[in-house]
Amino acid sequence: MSPSAPPARYWLSPLLLGGVVLLCLGAWFWLRPSPDAPTSPTGLPPGVEAKLTPAGEKLRDAIHAQLQRRYAEADALFLEAQTGDPLLRGIDYQRAVGQFNLHNFAAARALARTSIDKGEEVAASHILLGTMHGVANDHAAALLEFMQASEAQPENPLPRYNMSESLRHLGRAADAIIALRGAMQANPGEVLYAFKFRLARIEAGQEKELEADIHAQLAARPPAGDWILTAAAISLRHERFAEAAGLMSAARQVMQPGLFFALIQDRLFSAHRLRPEIAPFYDVQITQPGDAAPSKP
């Protein structure tokens, strides 16, 4: 694939549109409260922090640093926690996540493989490895990793979603539809999966079958942004760029900026990002939570 090819849009767990963020909870399963338990501002149940061992304190601090995107600091703290208590599980995976975010892919791969060899965070580690292959545009290798992740955790829809992204990049839209159908069955409320399912069907030449649903959805007041973007994807596929730009503008008006920008990273949109009608939608400033909102063209 050429260096200018649009990047794959793989997602790590938990799925957050607009970027890759991994919550660092797997390594301290032994402290995890029940979902309904009240928590302190640090995320731990009341009274737990007073019972932490020195290694547990390092682990807590590492989690906090990783969530604050202080990845180098988090890595050092994770390593100290692991040295202080070798029985802690999942730390190799969390360190791999940090190294990935530091763009040290060699270290991230080695740590993910170590995690798999230990039988810890197996599915998540395969997802991370697959994501790195996807970033490098090696979608065949990425697909194999995502398949192994799905085998390790069949109830998790994320590997199937990522499989579909690899399959679409490999020109296997029909197989991507099957993978996405499985992801939707596991998580029927996820808008992203349904949106990508429709895009895969467009790539597979099934847009005629979508027409009735698209017309019905666009008749709603207001119509859902992801359905407007579905119509825009069809326009782009047929190189009706002015029409697509009008639809994308309408979608942006009814969507959160981060969600809109995340969805148009799909290959059906980003392949046309240099077109003068489409380019303004990519001329935005990405900000972190708490910053000013991204600018609109």
N, C-alpha and C positions, 0 to 999 in steps of 0.2 A: 504494500500500500504506500502511496506517495506520502512524503513528509507533510504535505499540505492537507491531507485527508482530515475531516473533522474527527475529534476525539470521541471515543466511546463514552457513554454516560452510565458507568457502573456505579452502584451504590453499596456502601458498607452499612452494617447494622449498628444502631437503629437507623432506619431510613429517614433522612431529613432533606427535603427539597432545597436546592440552592447551594449545597456543599456537602462535604464529607466530614462528619463528626461522629466519633465513637465514644459512647459512655463507658467508663472504666469500672464496670460492676462485676465482671466475670471473675476477677482475681480474688474477690473477697466474698465468695458465696457463703462462707461460714458466718458472715455478719449480716447477710441480707435479711431484712425484716419482711413480714408478710405485707402484701400490697395495701392492706387497709390500716396498717400500723401508723400512728403519728410519727413524724420525723422532726429532727432538729434542723436548723438552717444549713447544716453541713450534709444533710441527707441521711444521717444515721438516726436510729430510733433513740428516744430519750434514755440517757443512762449508759448507752453503749460506749461512748467515747471514754468514760471513766474506767472502763474495763479493758481498753486496748492494751496489748503488749507493745513493747518498743517497735517490733516489726510492724504491728498493726498501725501504729502511729505513722510510720514511714509510708505505709501503704495508703493510709488516708490522705496524707499530704501529696503523695504521687497522683492519686485520683484527682485531687483538687487542681494540681498543676496541669494535668493533662486536659481537664475540662476548660482551663483558662488558656489553653494552647501554648503553655510553656513546656514544650516537648523535651528539650534537652534537660531541663531541671527535673521533669517527671521521670525521665529515663534513669537518671542517677538515683532518685528516690526509690523507684521500683527495684533497682538492682540492690540497694541497701536492704530493702524489705525482704527480698528473696534470699540474700545472704544471711539475714538475721533469723529467718524461719524458712528453711528449704521445703517445708510441707505446703507452703502457700501455692495455690494452683492458679494458672491463667496468666501469670506475670510475663512469660515469654511472649504471649500474644499481645498483651498490652504494650510491651516494649516495641514489638513489631509495628504496632499502630503508630507509635511515636516516631519511629525511624522512617516510616512511610511519609508522615507529615513533614519530616525534616528532609525529604527527598533522598534519603540514604537507602535506596532500594535493595542494595546488596545485603545490608544488615537486616533490613525488614524481611527479606526472603529467608535468610538463615534462621532468624528468630521464629518465623511462622512455621518453618519446617521442624524446628525443635519442638514447638508446641504440638504439632501433629504427631510427631514421634512419641511424645509423652502421653498422647491421648487426651490433651487438654484443648478446649475451644477449637475442636477439629473443623467444624463447619465454618466458623468465622475465619479461621486461618486460611482455609481453602479460598474463601471469598476474597480475602486480602490478596492472596497470591494471584487469583484470577484478575483482580482489579489492576494489579501492577502489569500483568500481561496486556490487559486492555489498554492501559495508558501507553504502552509501547506498540500498540496496534498489532499485537500478535493475538488475534481473536481465536484462532484454533487452539492455542495453548490455554487461553482464558476459558474457553468453553469446557475443556477437560477439568479444570479446577472447579468450575461452578457445578459440573456434574457430580464431582466427588463431594462437594459441599451438600448437594441435594441428597445424595446417598447417606451422608452422615446425619442429616437432619431433615427427613422427608416432610415434616410438618411445617417447615420454614418456607414461606413463599419467595423470599429474597433470592436464593440461588436460582430459582426458575426464572425470575425476572431478569437476572443478570445473564443467564443462559440465552434468553431471548435477544438481549442486546448483541451478544456475540454472534448468534445465528443470523440476525439481520445484517450485521457487518460482513458476514460470509455469504450473503445473498440467499439465505435459506429462510425466506419469510414464512413459508408454510410451516416449517418446524418451529419457528418463533411463535406462531399463533398457538401451537399446541402447548409450548412452555408457558406462555402467558395465560392460557386458559387454566392451567394448573395453578398458577400464582393467584388468579382471581378466585378460584374455588377455595383456596386456603385463606384468602383475605378479600372477600367480596366488596368491602367498603373502600378499598384503596383506589382513589381517582387515577393515580399514575398508571396502575396496571391496566385499567380500562382504556385510558387514553392511548397507551402504547399498543394495546390490542387492536384498536382501530387503525393506528398507523401501520401496523404490520399487515393488516388486511388490505390497506391501500397499496402497500408495496406488493402484495400478492395478487393484485388485480381484482380485488373484491369491492371496489368502491361503489359499484352500482347497488350492491346489497346494503350499503350504508345510507343511501340517499334518503329513504323514507325517514329513518331515525334522525338524520341531520336536519331535514326540513322541520320535523316536529320539534326538535330541541331549539332550533333557531327562532321558532315562533314564540317561544316562552318569553316572558317579560320580567326580569331581564334574562337573556339566554346565558347558559353556563359558559365560562371562558374556554374550558377545554374542548367543548363542542364547537365553538367558533374557530378554535385553532385546528380542529379536525377538518373543517371546511377549507381553511387556509392551506392545509397540507395538500389537499386535492388540487387547489388552484396552483400551488407551487409545482406539483408533479406535472401539470400540463403547461407550465411556464406562463401562466397568466399572472404576472408579477404585480401589476397595479391592483388587481382584484385581491390577491393574497395580502398585499400591504393594507388594504382597507379592512379586511377581516382581522388581521393581526392588531391593527389599531383599535378595533372594536373590542377585541378580547382583552387588550391591555387595560381598557377602561373599566372592566368589571372584575379584574383579578388583582391579587396582591402582587406587587412588583417582583418579589423574589420568586414566586411561583411561576409567573409569566416568563421570566428570564430563564428559569430552570427548564421549562417545557420546550422552549424554542432552541435549546441546545441539541434537541434530537436531530439526527442526520437528515431527515426530510426538510428541516428548516435551515440548519447550519450550512448545508451544501450550497445555499444561495445567499450566504451572508454578505458577499461582496457585490451583489446586485444593488444598484443605487436605490431601488425601491425598498429593499429589505435591510440594507446596511444600518440605517438609523436605529433599528430596534436592538442592535447589538452595541450601540455606542452609549453604554451606561457605565456608571461607577458602582462596583460591588462593595458593599459596606458590611461590617459586622454588627451584631445586635448592639443597640445603644448609640450607633453612629447616625448621622443624618441619612434620610432616605436616598436611594439611588436617583440620579438625575434621569429625567425623561427627555428623549429626543423630541 
